[in-house]
Amino acid sequence: MTVTYDALHQQLLEKQQHLQGQLEDTESAVREEGVGYSNHMADAGTEVFEQARDVSVARQLKRSLSDVHHALSKFKDGTFGICEGCGSIIELARLEALPSARMCLECQSHREGKR
């Protein structure tokens, strides 16, 4: 089945809503689970670990949400599906796998090879 740009747009809108919900839940947990005073050092260590994990998850959700927002803005300005590296059309199969892709596979591979 061939994917369409309209279907990708809808998928991004749904992902945006899902990520926003997850981020709100995670940030709420981070605020509510602040490290407090514990009677046992192991309990305090567990609280610190869980807090750090939740902060890390929130950071990743924010990055993912930013990528989705960027892709949706490209729909608005008519540049969705155009590689930000070379200006060529991003393969539809790549966009189907990763609708928020900013670069074609060749440019992304080249970029990752430089790291």
Long-range contacts (C-beta under 8 A, 24 or more apart in sequence): 2-92, 3-92, 3-95, 3-96, 5-75, 5-80, 5-81, 8-80, 8-95, 8-96, 8-99, 9-72, 9-75, 9-80, 11-99, 12-68, 12-71, 12-72, 12-75, 12-99, 12-100, 13-72, 15-68, 15-99, 15-100, 16-65, 16-68, 16-69, 16-72, 19-61, 19-64, 19-65, 19-68, 20-65, 22-61, 23-58, 23-61, 23-62, 23-65, 26-54, 26-57, 26-58, 26-61, 27-58, 29-54, 30-54, 30-55, 30-58, 64-100, 67-100, 67-102, 68-100, 70-100, 70-102, 71-99, 71-100, 71-101, 71-102, 83-107, 85-110, 85-111
